[in-house]
Amino acid sequence: MKIKNIYIWLTSALLVACTTVPISGRKQMNLLRESTMLEMSFSQYQEMMNASPLASQYDEDKKLVRKVGHKLADACEAFLKANGQSKRVKGFEWEFNLIQDDQVNAWCMPGGKIAFYTGIMPICQDELGVAVVMSHEIAHAVARHGNERMSQQLSTQMGGMALGAALGQEPGKTKDLFQLSYGLSTQLGTLAFSRRHETEADQMGLVFMEYAGYDSEAAIAFWSRMAELSGGSPPALLSTHPPSEQRIADIKEFIPVAKSMAVKK
């Protein structure tokens, strides 16, 4: 049965076109249909928001998260349109929430479903800090990193079972894999994005910041503050790849590139 599943999995993969990640230009093969990922994301996001202690709509930090989120989402869409890559955000339904929790974390599901935790707000400090985190999370969604990660997990942990079959036969395990793929909890988030994905999200986020009118150099100060936290127990956002001198150096090196790429035509 597993051999048959793997055969079906590989056959399906051949039907999925190889795409190019915006900004980085990396060739990418995702085995899952993006429409299916969006459908699953919208359902999971609503479920998580219903079960989470959300900040009041009058909360100033929540207002800031939403303000920055919409500004960056607009800039992201405009940048992609200007570069002929609007399909990357087709079907997105942007939504921004703030969860009352001490976790130093934030995440973005497919389709632009984003959540910040109150624990990260003191590290952000201000609008620029929020923009650093927001642009990084938006970049993960636009680059479809979660799709890549979940494709790998379905292949290795569930014998190459197709997503539809996995949802029908093992919905609980599939839900766990989805959460793992997007770093949605401290328990499952330890296997989230690879170093390549993190670097790609850093670079894409810097471009989106500049396109939105934010100074991307704020990323240096933010990740330096995060690096200070990694000396003890790393916060959830750094569960696999805590910021290092190399990461900050890479950001410094890419900032001039981001500024040049973000020049509006």
Contacts in CASP RR format, 6 or more apart in sequence:
PFRMAT RR
TARGET T0000
AUTHOR 0000-0000-0000
METHOD contacts of the structure
MODEL  1
MKIKNIYIWLTSALLVACTTVPISGRKQMNLLRESTMLEMSFSQYQEMMN
ASPLASQYDEDKKLVRKVGHKLADACEAFLKANGQSKRVKGFEWEFNLIQ
DDQVNAWCMPGGKIAFYTGIMPICQDELGVAVVMSHEIAHAVARHGNERM
SQQLSTQMGGMALGAALGQEPGKTKDLFQLSYGLSTQLGTLAFSRRHETE
ADQMGLVFMEYAGYDSEAAIAFWSRMAELSGGSPPALLSTHPPSEQRIAD
IKEFIPVAKSMAVKK
2 159 0 8 1.000
2 160 0 8 1.000
5 159 0 8 1.000
5 160 0 8 1.000
5 161 0 8 1.000
5 162 0 8 1.000
5 165 0 8 1.000
6 155 0 8 1.000
6 159 0 8 1.000
6 160 0 8 1.000
8 160 0 8 1.000
8 162 0 8 1.000
9 31 0 8 1.000
9 154 0 8 1.000
9 155 0 8 1.000
9 159 0 8 1.000
9 160 0 8 1.000
9 161 0 8 1.000
9 162 0 8 1.000
12 31 0 8 1.000
12 162 0 8 1.000
13 29 0 8 1.000
13 31 0 8 1.000
16 29 0 8 1.000
16 30 0 8 1.000
16 31 0 8 1.000
16 33 0 8 1.000
18 27 0 8 1.000
18 28 0 8 1.000
18 29 0 8 1.000
19 27 0 8 1.000
19 28 0 8 1.000
19 29 0 8 1.000
19 30 0 8 1.000
19 144 0 8 1.000
20 26 0 8 1.000
20 27 0 8 1.000
20 28 0 8 1.000
21 27 0 8 1.000
21 28 0 8 1.000
21 143 0 8 1.000
21 144 0 8 1.000
21 200 0 8 1.000
21 204 0 8 1.000
22 79 0 8 1.000
22 80 0 8 1.000
22 83 0 8 1.000
22 85 0 8 1.000
22 88 0 8 1.000
22 142 0 8 1.000
22 143 0 8 1.000
22 204 0 8 1.000
23 200 0 8 1.000
23 203 0 8 1.000
23 204 0 8 1.000
23 207 0 8 1.000
23 261 0 8 1.000
24 143 0 8 1.000
24 200 0 8 1.000
24 203 0 8 1.000
24 204 0 8 1.000
26 200 0 8 1.000
28 143 0 8 1.000
28 144 0 8 1.000
28 148 0 8 1.000
30 144 0 8 1.000
30 147 0 8 1.000
30 148 0 8 1.000
30 151 0 8 1.000
31 147 0 8 1.000
31 151 0 8 1.000
31 154 0 8 1.000
31 155 0 8 1.000
32 147 0 8 1.000
32 150 0 8 1.000
32 151 0 8 1.000
32 154 0 8 1.000
32 163 0 8 1.000
33 163 0 8 1.000
34 90 0 8 1.000
34 110 0 8 1.000
34 144 0 8 1.000
34 147 0 8 1.000
36 163 0 8 1.000
36 164 0 8 1.000
37 110 0 8 1.000
37 144 0 8 1.000
37 146 0 8 1.000
37 147 0 8 1.000
37 150 0 8 1.000
38 91 0 8 1.000
38 92 0 8 1.000
38 110 0 8 1.000
38 111 0 8 1.000
40 110 0 8 1.000
40 163 0 8 1.000
40 167 0 8 1.000
40 178 0 8 1.000
41 109 0 8 1.000
41 110 0 8 1.000
41 111 0 8 1.000
41 112 0 8 1.000
41 113 0 8 1.000
42 93 0 8 1.000
42 111 0 8 1.000
42 113 0 8 1.000
44 109 0 8 1.000
44 175 0 8 1.000
44 178 0 8 1.000
44 179 0 8 1.000
45 95 0 8 1.000
45 109 0 8 1.000
45 113 0 8 1.000
45 115 0 8 1.000
48 115 0 8 1.000
48 184 0 8 1.000
49 97 0 8 1.000
49 115 0 8 1.000
52 97 0 8 1.000
52 99 0 8 1.000
52 100 0 8 1.000
52 101 0 8 1.000
52 115 0 8 1.000
53 99 0 8 1.000
53 100 0 8 1.000
53 101 0 8 1.000
54 62 0 8 1.000
54 97 0 8 1.000
54 98 0 8 1.000
54 99 0 8 1.000
54 100 0 8 1.000
55 61 0 8 1.000
55 62 0 8 1.000
55 97 0 8 1.000
55 98 0 8 1.000
55 99 0 8 1.000
55 100 0 8 1.000
55 118 0 8 1.000
56 62 0 8 1.000
59 98 0 8 1.000
61 98 0 8 1.000
61 118 0 8 1.000
61 121 0 8 1.000
62 97 0 8 1.000
62 98 0 8 1.000
64 127 0 8 1.000
64 130 0 8 1.000
65 96 0 8 1.000
65 97 0 8 1.000
65 98 0 8 1.000
65 116 0 8 1.000
65 130 0 8 1.000
65 134 0 8 1.000
66 96 0 8 1.000
67 127 0 8 1.000
68 127 0 8 1.000
68 130 0 8 1.000
68 131 0 8 1.000
68 134 0 8 1.000
69 94 0 8 1.000
69 96 0 8 1.000
69 114 0 8 1.000
69 134 0 8 1.000
69 138 0 8 1.000
70 94 0 8 1.000
70 96 0 8 1.000
71 131 0 8 1.000
71 212 0 8 1.000
72 131 0 8 1.000
72 134 0 8 1.000
72 135 0 8 1.000
72 138 0 8 1.000
72 208 0 8 1.000
72 209 0 8 1.000
72 212 0 8 1.000
72 214 0 8 1.000
73 92 0 8 1.000
73 94 0 8 1.000
73 112 0 8 1.000
73 138 0 8 1.000
74 212 0 8 1.000
75 208 0 8 1.000
75 211 0 8 1.000
75 212 0 8 1.000
75 213 0 8 1.000
76 89 0 8 1.000
76 138 0 8 1.000
76 142 0 8 1.000
76 208 0 8 1.000
76 211 0 8 1.000
76 212 0 8 1.000
77 86 0 8 1.000
77 89 0 8 1.000
78 211 0 8 1.000
79 207 0 8 1.000
79 208 0 8 1.000
79 211 0 8 1.000
79 262 0 8 1.000
80 86 0 8 1.000
80 88 0 8 1.000
80 89 0 8 1.000
80 142 0 8 1.000
82 264 0 8 1.000
82 265 0 8 1.000
88 142 0 8 1.000
88 144 0 8 1.000
89 111 0 8 1.000
89 142 0 8 1.000
91 111 0 8 1.000
92 111 0 8 1.000
92 112 0 8 1.000
92 141 0 8 1.000
93 111 0 8 1.000
93 112 0 8 1.000
93 113 0 8 1.000
94 111 0 8 1.000
94 112 0 8 1.000
94 113 0 8 1.000
94 114 0 8 1.000
95 112 0 8 1.000
95 113 0 8 1.000
95 114 0 8 1.000
96 114 0 8 1.000
96 115 0 8 1.000
96 116 0 8 1.000
97 114 0 8 1.000
97 115 0 8 1.000
97 116 0 8 1.000
98 115 0 8 1.000
98 116 0 8 1.000
98 117 0 8 1.000
98 118 0 8 1.000
98 121 0 8 1.000
99 115 0 8 1.000
99 116 0 8 1.000
99 117 0 8 1.000
99 118 0 8 1.000
100 117 0 8 1.000
100 118 0 8 1.000
101 117 0 8 1.000
101 118 0 8 1.000
101 119 0 8 1.000
102 117 0 8 1.000
102 118 0 8 1.000
102 119 0 8 1.000
103 117 0 8 1.000
103 119 0 8 1.000
103 120 0 8 1.000
103 186 0 8 1.000
103 235 0 8 1.000
103 236 0 8 1.000
104 117 0 8 1.000
104 119 0 8 1.000
104 120 0 8 1.000
104 123 0 8 1.000
104 226 0 8 1.000
104 229 0 8 1.000
104 235 0 8 1.000
104 236 0 8 1.000
104 237 0 8 1.000
104 238 0 8 1.000
105 116 0 8 1.000
105 117 0 8 1.000
105 119 0 8 1.000
105 120 0 8 1.000
105 186 0 8 1.000
105 235 0 8 1.000
105 236 0 8 1.000
105 237 0 8 1.000
106 114 0 8 1.000
106 115 0 8 1.000
106 116 0 8 1.000
106 117 0 8 1.000
106 120 0 8 1.000
106 133 0 8 1.000
106 134 0 8 1.000
106 137 0 8 1.000
106 237 0 8 1.000
107 114 0 8 1.000
107 115 0 8 1.000
107 137 0 8 1.000
107 182 0 8 1.000
107 183 0 8 1.000
107 184 0 8 1.000
108 114 0 8 1.000
108 115 0 8 1.000
108 137 0 8 1.000
108 138 0 8 1.000
108 140 0 8 1.000
108 141 0 8 1.000
108 182 0 8 1.000
109 141 0 8 1.000
109 182 0 8 1.000
109 184 0 8 1.000
110 141 0 8 1.000
110 144 0 8 1.000
110 146 0 8 1.000
110 147 0 8 1.000
111 141 0 8 1.000
112 138 0 8 1.000
112 141 0 8 1.000
114 134 0 8 1.000
114 137 0 8 1.000
114 138 0 8 1.000
114 141 0 8 1.000
116 130 0 8 1.000
116 133 0 8 1.000
116 134 0 8 1.000
117 236 0 8 1.000
120 133 0 8 1.000
120 235 0 8 1.000
120 237 0 8 1.000
121 130 0 8 1.000
123 222 0 8 1.000
123 225 0 8 1.000
123 226 0 8 1.000
123 229 0 8 1.000
124 130 0 8 1.000
124 132 0 8 1.000
124 133 0 8 1.000
124 222 0 8 1.000
125 225 0 8 1.000
128 214 0 8 1.000
128 215 0 8 1.000
128 218 0 8 1.000
128 222 0 8 1.000
129 218 0 8 1.000
129 221 0 8 1.000
129 222 0 8 1.000
131 209 0 8 1.000
131 212 0 8 1.000
131 214 0 8 1.000
131 218 0 8 1.000
132 209 0 8 1.000
132 218 0 8 1.000
132 219 0 8 1.000
132 222 0 8 1.000
132 223 0 8 1.000
133 222 0 8 1.000
133 237 0 8 1.000
135 204 0 8 1.000
135 205 0 8 1.000
135 206 0 8 1.000
135 208 0 8 1.000
135 209 0 8 1.000
135 212 0 8 1.000
135 214 0 8 1.000
136 201 0 8 1.000
136 202 0 8 1.000
136 205 0 8 1.000
137 201 0 8 1.000
138 205 0 8 1.000
138 208 0 8 1.000
139 200 0 8 1.000
139 201 0 8 1.000
139 202 0 8 1.000
139 203 0 8 1.000
139 204 0 8 1.000
139 205 0 8 1.000
139 208 0 8 1.000
140 146 0 8 1.000
140 193 0 8 1.000
140 197 0 8 1.000
140 201 0 8 1.000
142 204 0 8 1.000
143 197 0 8 1.000
143 200 0 8 1.000
143 201 0 8 1.000
143 204 0 8 1.000
145 193 0 8 1.000
145 197 0 8 1.000
145 200 0 8 1.000
145 201 0 8 1.000
146 181 0 8 1.000
146 182 0 8 1.000
146 193 0 8 1.000
147 181 0 8 1.000
148 197 0 8 1.000
149 180 0 8 1.000
149 181 0 8 1.000
149 182 0 8 1.000
149 191 0 8 1.000
149 192 0 8 1.000
149 193 0 8 1.000
149 194 0 8 1.000
149 197 0 8 1.000
150 163 0 8 1.000
150 177 0 8 1.000
150 178 0 8 1.000
150 181 0 8 1.000
153 177 0 8 1.000
153 180 0 8 1.000
153 181 0 8 1.000
153 191 0 8 1.000
154 160 0 8 1.000
154 161 0 8 1.000
154 162 0 8 1.000
154 163 0 8 1.000
154 166 0 8 1.000
154 177 0 8 1.000
157 173 0 8 1.000
157 177 0 8 1.000
158 166 0 8 1.000
158 170 0 8 1.000
158 173 0 8 1.000
158 174 0 8 1.000
158 177 0 8 1.000
161 169 0 8 1.000
161 170 0 8 1.000
163 174 0 8 1.000
166 173 0 8 1.000
166 174 0 8 1.000
166 177 0 8 1.000
167 174 0 8 1.000
168 174 0 8 1.000
176 188 0 8 1.000
178 184 0 8 1.000
179 185 0 8 1.000
179 188 0 8 1.000
179 189 0 8 1.000
180 188 0 8 1.000
180 189 0 8 1.000
180 191 0 8 1.000
180 192 0 8 1.000
181 192 0 8 1.000
182 192 0 8 1.000
183 189 0 8 1.000
183 192 0 8 1.000
183 193 0 8 1.000
183 239 0 8 1.000
186 236 0 8 1.000
186 239 0 8 1.000
189 236 0 8 1.000
189 239 0 8 1.000
189 240 0 8 1.000
190 239 0 8 1.000
190 240 0 8 1.000
191 240 0 8 1.000
192 239 0 8 1.000
192 240 0 8 1.000
193 201 0 8 1.000
193 240 0 8 1.000
193 241 0 8 1.000
195 241 0 8 1.000
198 241 0 8 1.000
198 247 0 8 1.000
199 247 0 8 1.000
199 250 0 8 1.000
202 219 0 8 1.000
202 247 0 8 1.000
202 250 0 8 1.000
202 251 0 8 1.000
202 254 0 8 1.000
203 254 0 8 1.000
203 257 0 8 1.000
203 258 0 8 1.000
205 216 0 8 1.000
205 258 0 8 1.000
206 216 0 8 1.000
206 219 0 8 1.000
206 251 0 8 1.000
206 254 0 8 1.000
206 255 0 8 1.000
206 258 0 8 1.000
207 216 0 8 1.000
207 258 0 8 1.000
207 261 0 8 1.000
207 262 0 8 1.000
209 215 0 8 1.000
209 216 0 8 1.000
209 218 0 8 1.000
209 219 0 8 1.000
209 258 0 8 1.000
210 216 0 8 1.000
210 258 0 8 1.000
210 259 0 8 1.000
210 261 0 8 1.000
210 262 0 8 1.000
211 262 0 8 1.000
211 264 0 8 1.000
216 255 0 8 1.000
216 258 0 8 1.000
216 259 0 8 1.000
217 255 0 8 1.000
219 251 0 8 1.000
219 255 0 8 1.000
220 248 0 8 1.000
220 251 0 8 1.000
220 252 0 8 1.000
220 255 0 8 1.000
223 243 0 8 1.000
223 247 0 8 1.000
223 248 0 8 1.000
223 251 0 8 1.000
224 243 0 8 1.000
224 248 0 8 1.000
226 235 0 8 1.000
226 237 0 8 1.000
226 238 0 8 1.000
226 242 0 8 1.000
226 243 0 8 1.000
227 242 0 8 1.000
227 243 0 8 1.000
227 244 0 8 1.000
227 245 0 8 1.000
227 248 0 8 1.000
229 235 0 8 1.000
229 238 0 8 1.000
230 238 0 8 1.000
230 242 0 8 1.000
230 243 0 8 1.000
234 242 0 8 1.000
241 247 0 8 1.000
END
